[in-house]
């Protein structure tokens, strides 16, 4: 079965598009005037084909296949080969996006796979979509060369409209072949572009990647890969997807965006309040009138055996120990609350990338 999915650009609320393909079949659905989460069976996608914003996609999908891979060049600053234009990805990171295995920039053990993807799979894909758009990186010296960005917009539009082009293969069939050639059998196609009168439902991961809750634009690929490799982050992401499905099915994109931002603000307020209460509790213990006589008594008893200095030290140690235990208990409670929060993945990723 298949399902058409969509998103909205959060900057101007204009609709953007994403199509989910299940079991290599595509069906269409009635387009509506406002983006909404699907009110249907929970079937999140773990893989995505996308044109841009690969870092955002990498945070919410296990596998990401970039579509604009029309250029390859070495970069001595990062010590790796950069693939793609205008948004380039280091080959080591690209290996993890596609296969889940981080490339080694010392041995370049991933080079064969990445080179094969570029020289065989992507070039064949670019050749087949030529009737719809020219994806080849043009010669800058050629005055008649085309604008690659405009060509990708053409390809996005062709995919959304599913428009035929003469005797060429159907555009969506070409996308399925490309995805299948690299092992993507069940996937979404994310098309983050503004298209008038085009909108539909969307997958939880697509919605999350479009909300800009995590600013990954300036994040290093190394840190993004660390988030992707973390087992706890995977569990938190799965919990977040379920939360999105349970709470936002059939809700507008605008409502989802505002409600999530409200929840994040509420989290910060609770966290600050909890930290203040912890500090206040520790201070209260230190100044507790009932604790002071006990401390003095302990100091007196200890002084009988070891002198006044040792006695006072023992008294201070007792009180400091109590405060330390109180702080540790409160800190443990805070960590448990943070780990179990419905937005724990977003909060954790922001901390790691920041």
C-alpha distance (Angstrom), angle and dihedral (degrees) to the residues before:
residue distance angle dihedral
X1 . . .
X2 3.81 . .
X3 3.75 137.8 .
X4 3.78 133.2 -163.2
X5 3.77 112.2 -133.8
X6 3.80 134.0 -173.2
X7 3.78 147.3 -177.6
X8 3.78 140.1 -160.8
X9 3.79 129.1 -122.2
X10 3.84 103.1 -114.2
X11 3.80 92.8 -149.1
X12 3.78 97.4 65.2
X13 3.80 103.7 3.6
X14 3.79 90.3 -117.2
X15 3.79 114.4 148.4
X16 3.78 121.7 -99.6
X17 3.74 125.9 -172.3
X18 3.76 141.1 -121.9
X19 3.75 128.2 167.6
X20 3.78 122.3 -156.7
X21 3.77 117.5 -150.3
X22 3.78 119.2 -160.4
X23 3.78 123.0 -174.0
X24 3.82 90.7 -4.4
X25 3.79 93.2 -68.8
X26 3.77 129.9 115.5
X27 3.76 127.5 -158.3
X28 3.77 129.2 173.5
X29 3.75 131.3 -130.1
X30 3.76 135.9 -162.4
X31 3.80 111.0 -74.6
X32 3.77 117.3 -130.0
X33 3.80 133.7 -159.6
X34 3.80 95.7 -113.9
X35 3.80 133.3 46.6
X36 3.79 113.8 -112.6
X37 3.76 137.9 176.0
X38 3.81 113.8 -109.3
X39 3.76 117.4 -92.8
X40 3.78 93.8 -154.2
X41 3.79 143.5 85.6
X42 3.80 114.6 -33.4
X43 3.82 106.0 -104.8
X44 3.81 110.2 149.0
X45 3.78 118.7 -173.3
X46 3.79 120.6 -126.1
X47 3.80 95.8 -165.5
X48 3.79 133.9 53.6
X49 3.78 139.7 -174.2
X50 3.79 110.5 -148.8
X51 3.77 142.4 172.4
X52 3.79 100.2 -148.3
X53 3.82 146.8 -7.6
X54 3.78 91.0 59.1
X55 3.80 93.2 167.2
X56 3.80 91.9 59.6
X57 3.80 91.2 46.5
X58 3.80 90.4 48.8
X59 3.81 90.3 60.5
X60 3.81 95.0 56.6
X61 3.81 105.9 30.3
X62 3.80 128.8 60.5
X63 3.80 91.9 -144.0
X64 3.79 128.2 30.0
X65 3.81 125.7 -174.0
X66 3.83 113.2 -167.0
X67 3.79 116.4 -147.0
X68 3.81 100.6 -160.2
X69 3.79 100.7 71.3
X70 3.79 97.4 136.2
X71 3.80 97.9 129.0
X72 3.80 137.4 47.5
X73 3.79 124.8 -171.4
X74 3.78 139.3 154.6
X75 3.80 121.4 -111.6
X76 3.82 116.8 -161.6
X77 3.81 91.2 -167.2
X78 3.81 93.0 64.6
X79 3.81 94.7 27.3
X80 3.77 92.9 -129.3
X81 3.78 144.9 87.5
X82 3.80 115.0 -90.1
X83 3.79 116.1 -144.2
X84 3.78 126.7 -164.6
X85 3.79 141.0 28.8
X86 3.00 138.0 -87.8
X87 3.83 88.6 -2.3
X88 3.79 108.7 39.7
X89 3.81 126.7 -162.2
X90 3.83 126.4 -159.1
X91 3.79 110.1 -114.6
X92 3.83 92.4 -122.6
X93 3.81 90.5 57.2
X94 3.80 92.0 42.6
X95 3.79 89.3 56.2
X96 3.82 90.0 56.6
X97 3.81 92.9 46.1
X98 3.78 93.2 53.6
X99 3.80 104.5 31.4
X100 3.81 104.2 15.7
X101 3.81 90.3 -118.0
X102 3.80 118.5 113.9
X103 3.78 113.7 -131.1
X104 3.79 121.7 -119.8
X105 3.81 112.2 -126.3
X106 3.81 90.3 -165.8
X107 3.80 100.7 54.1
X108 3.83 96.2 16.2
X109 3.78 88.7 -143.3
X110 3.80 88.3 160.6
X111 3.81 94.1 55.7
X112 3.80 96.1 94.4
X113 3.79 92.5 54.3
X114 3.81 94.2 45.4
X115 3.80 94.0 44.9
X116 3.78 90.2 48.2
X117 3.78 90.6 51.1
X118 3.79 91.4 52.1
X119 3.80 101.8 38.8
X120 3.79 96.4 40.2
X121 3.79 115.7 18.1
X122 3.79 101.7 33.9
X123 3.82 96.1 38.9
X124 3.80 89.7 52.2
X125 3.81 89.3 48.6
X126 3.82 91.5 49.6
X127 3.80 90.8 49.3
X128 3.80 93.2 52.4
X129 3.82 94.5 48.5
X130 3.82 93.6 47.6
X131 3.85 91.5 104.3
X132 3.81 86.7 60.6
X133 3.82 102.0 35.3
X134 3.82 141.3 -11.7
X135 3.78 106.8 -118.7
X136 3.79 97.5 172.5
X137 3.78 114.7 113.4
X138 3.84 103.2 -110.5
X139 3.78 127.8 -130.7
X140 3.84 104.7 -98.1
X141 3.81 89.1 -147.2
X142 3.79 91.9 60.9
X143 3.84 110.1 93.5
X144 3.81 89.4 -158.3
X145 3.79 94.4 53.2
X146 3.79 119.0 127.8
X147 3.79 132.0 -119.9
X148 3.80 107.7 -104.7
X149 3.82 92.7 -156.2
X150 3.81 90.9 55.2
X151 3.79 90.1 48.2
X152 3.78 91.2 54.7
X153 3.79 89.5 50.8
X154 3.79 88.0 54.3
X155 3.78 90.0 51.3
X156 3.81 91.3 49.6
X157 3.79 91.0 51.0
X158 3.81 92.0 47.3
X159 3.80 90.8 51.4
X160 3.80 93.9 48.0
X161 3.79 93.9 48.4
X162 3.81 92.9 37.3
X163 3.78 86.4 -140.2
X164 3.83 118.2 178.3
X165 3.79 121.0 -128.3
X166 3.79 113.0 -153.9
X167 3.78 113.0 -77.9
X168 3.81 93.8 -18.8
X169 3.77 120.9 121.6
X170 3.83 114.7 -92.0
X171 3.80 108.3 -85.6
X172 3.79 95.0 -124.4
X173 3.79 91.3 49.9
X174 3.81 88.4 55.6
X175 3.80 90.4 51.9
X176 3.81 91.1 50.2
X177 3.80 91.4 50.4
X178 3.79 91.6 49.8
X179 3.79 92.9 48.7
X180 3.79 92.5 46.1
X181 3.81 91.7 49.9
X182 3.81 90.4 63.8
X183 3.80 95.4 39.9
X184 3.82 102.0 -93.7
X185 3.79 106.3 137.4
X186 3.81 101.0 157.3
X187 3.76 116.1 33.2
X188 3.80 151.5 133.8
X189 3.77 126.6 -118.1
X190 3.79 109.7 -141.9
X191 3.78 114.9 -157.1
X192 3.81 107.4 179.8
X193 3.76 97.8 -170.3
X194 3.80 133.3 115.7
X195 3.78 111.4 -107.0
X196 3.78 121.0 175.8
X197 3.76 117.5 -120.1
X198 3.78 91.5 -0.7
X199 3.77 120.6 118.2
X200 3.74 142.5 123.1
X201 3.76 145.2 151.4
X202 3.76 125.8 -45.7
X203 3.78 145.7 -148.9
X204 3.86 116.9 -109.6
X205 3.82 92.1 -115.3
X206 3.80 91.9 49.5
X207 3.80 90.3 51.2
X208 3.81 91.9 48.8
X209 3.79 93.3 48.9
X210 3.80 90.6 53.7
X211 3.80 97.5 47.4
X212 3.82 95.8 73.3
X213 3.80 91.0 -139.9
X214 3.80 87.1 144.5
X215 3.80 115.8 43.7
X216 3.79 101.6 -142.9
X217 3.80 97.7 157.3
X218 3.82 93.8 100.8
X219 3.79 97.2 30.8
X220 3.78 119.5 117.4
X221 3.78 115.3 -111.3
X222 3.81 88.2 -128.1
X223 3.80 91.2 62.9
X224 3.80 92.4 45.5
X225 3.80 90.3 53.1
X226 3.82 89.6 50.3
X227 3.82 89.6 56.0
X228 3.81 90.3 48.1
X229 3.81 92.2 50.5
X230 3.82 95.3 49.0
X231 3.83 111.5 105.0
X232 3.81 94.1 -154.4
X233 3.80 90.3 52.1
X234 3.81 89.5 55.0
X235 3.79 90.7 54.1
X236 3.79 92.2 47.5
X237 3.81 90.9 49.3
X238 3.81 91.1 52.3
X239 3.81 88.9 51.0
X240 3.80 90.4 49.0
X241 3.81 91.9 52.4
X242 3.80 90.3 52.2
X243 3.80 90.3 48.0
X244 3.80 90.4 52.1
X245 3.79 92.0 50.1
X246 3.81 95.3 46.4
X247 3.80 96.7 44.8
X248 3.78 105.8 31.9
X249 3.80 107.4 35.3
X250 3.80 108.2 140.1
X251 3.82 91.3 3.1
X252 3.78 122.1 133.6
X253 3.77 120.5 -106.3
X254 3.80 90.5 -117.9
X255 3.81 91.5 55.3
X256 3.82 92.2 47.7
X257 3.80 91.9 49.9
X258 3.81 94.3 48.3
X259 3.80 94.7 43.5
X260 3.80 94.1 49.5
X261 3.80 91.6 47.7
X262 3.81 88.3 50.4
X263 3.81 90.8 51.3
X264 3.80 91.1 50.2
X265 3.79 91.0 51.0
X266 3.80 90.1 48.4
X267 3.80 89.6 50.8
X268 3.81 91.5 54.1
X269 3.80 91.5 48.9
X270 3.81 92.6 50.2
X271 3.81 91.9 45.8
X272 3.81 92.9 52.0
X273 3.81 91.2 45.1
X274 3.81 90.7 50.0
X275 3.80 92.1 49.9
X276 3.81 90.4 49.3
X277 3.81 91.9 50.0
X278 3.81 90.8 49.0
X279 3.80 91.9 52.4
X280 3.80 91.2 44.8
X281 3.80 91.6 49.5
X282 3.80 91.9 51.8
X283 3.79 91.4 47.8
X284 3.80 91.0 48.9
X285 3.79 90.8 53.5
X286 3.78 90.0 51.8
X287 3.78 92.6 51.2
X288 3.79 97.4 36.2
X289 3.81 107.8 135.1
X290 3.77 90.7 -145.7
X291 3.77 92.6 54.4
X292 3.78 95.3 51.8
X293 3.85 97.2 65.6
X294 3.78 89.4 46.7
X295 3.79 89.9 52.1
X296 3.80 91.4 48.1
X297 3.80 90.5 48.6
X298 3.77 91.0 50.6
X299 3.78 89.1 49.2
X300 3.81 91.8 50.5
X301 3.79 94.1 49.9
X302 3.78 92.2 46.2
X303 3.81 89.4 46.9
X304 3.78 90.9 59.4
X305 3.79 89.2 61.9
X306 3.76 105.9 29.2
X307 3.77 109.9 16.3
X308 3.78 134.4 -94.7
X309 3.81 95.6 -72.7
X310 3.80 93.1 53.7
X311 3.77 89.8 45.0
X312 3.77 94.0 54.3
X313 3.80 90.5 45.1
X314 3.80 90.1 53.7
X315 3.80 91.1 49.7
X316 3.80 91.6 49.4
X317 3.80 91.1 47.3
X318 3.79 91.7 53.7
X319 3.80 92.9 52.4
X320 3.81 94.4 42.7
X321 3.79 89.2 49.7
X322 3.80 91.1 53.2
X323 3.78 91.3 49.3
X324 3.81 91.5 47.5
X325 3.81 91.4 51.1
X326 3.80 91.2 47.9
X327 3.80 91.4 49.7
X328 3.81 92.8 47.2
X329 3.81 91.6 50.3
X330 3.79 92.4 49.5
X331 3.81 91.7 45.4
X332 3.81 90.2 51.3
X333 3.80 90.4 51.1
X334 3.80 89.8 50.7
X335 3.80 92.9 50.4
X336 3.80 91.7 49.2
X337 3.79 90.4 50.2
X338 3.80 92.2 48.2
X339 3.82 93.6 47.2
X340 3.79 92.0 50.5
X341 3.80 95.8 45.2
X342 3.81 115.0 118.8
X343 3.82 89.8 -125.4
X344 3.81 94.9 44.4
X345 3.81 92.3 120.2
X346 3.80 93.2 55.2
X347 3.79 92.6 44.9
X348 3.81 92.8 47.6
X349 3.79 94.5 46.2
X350 3.80 91.9 49.2
X351 3.81 90.1 52.3
X352 3.81 93.1 49.0
X353 3.80 95.2 45.7
X354 3.80 94.5 41.9
